[in-house]
Amino acid sequence: MSLSEMTLLKRLSSGVAVATLALALVACSDEKKETANAAAPVETVDTATKTEMKPADTMTTSSTAATPATSQTQMAQAAAPAAAPTAAPELPQADGEVEVSKLMEPGALPEMAIGKADAPVTIVEYMSMTCPHCANFHNQTFDTIKTKYVETGKVRFVLREFPFDPRAAAAFMLARCAPEGQYFPMVSMLFKQQEQWAAAQNGRDALLQMSKLAGFSQESFEACLTNQKLLDDVNAVMQKGMKEYQVASTPTFFINGKRYSGDMSVDTMSALIDPLL
């Protein structure tokens, strides 16, 4: 999503109640895709578990002679060339860096984070709820990174709002209004169902149906989306990211302060995290 679309922000800061939000989806652009996604990422070989073929002269023999057919099969298997190791994914280059202490300064809203506060790696993601690249990351990559790094105490993962359109702002507001501890599950649900509400003709009704699945009533839904202060605070998080940390597209990741723009696969993000552990 490029800065050329920032005129849409006037709709967020105009002070109009968000309960009437029903604008069409503005998808984020491919302007700053992750370099690693130029080609499909190639899975790396786990050398610790890779099975090596035994050469013919090291094959063990039993006290009973093998049949000719068995011997020929074993020799053919032993003579077969070993598969060449697959190449590691090409890593994206950081396009900037922010001091971690500055990056983690308090903002307009409480931080939405999972993982140990003293984890050796801190990842901050700026995202938009209507961005398909953000949805792809959260649907395909996030859960594995959470299991592999967050739940093992290696990574603290922070989500920050960067809505480029009113529906994204409304979705963030609903996630903030969800019961305590339900922000991440609400975000996950909305990303998994993104096509159902982000591009719907009546976005408000579609979001209402999604919200009811999360336990909202008609009244709590209306109260959340007419909370002007919450809308202003969501907007302030975006403005700070843009002005102070030069966030210009979604998703944007800060990994121990280094800024990377674009979706990431599990292999790519793992390759960026592992050297920091």
Secondary structure, DSSP 8 states (H G I E B T S, - for coil): --GGGGGGHHHHHS---GGG---------STT--GGGGS-------TTT------GGG----SS---HHHHHHHHHHHHS----------------B--HHHHTS--SS--EEES-TT-SEEEEEEE-TT-HHHHHHHHHTHHHHIIIIITTTSEEEEEEE--SSHHHHHHHHHHHHS-TT-HHHHHHHHHHTHHHHSS-SSHHHHHHHHHHHTT--HHHHHHHHT-HHHHHHHHHHHHHHHHHH---SSSEEEETTEEEES---HHHHHHHHGGG-
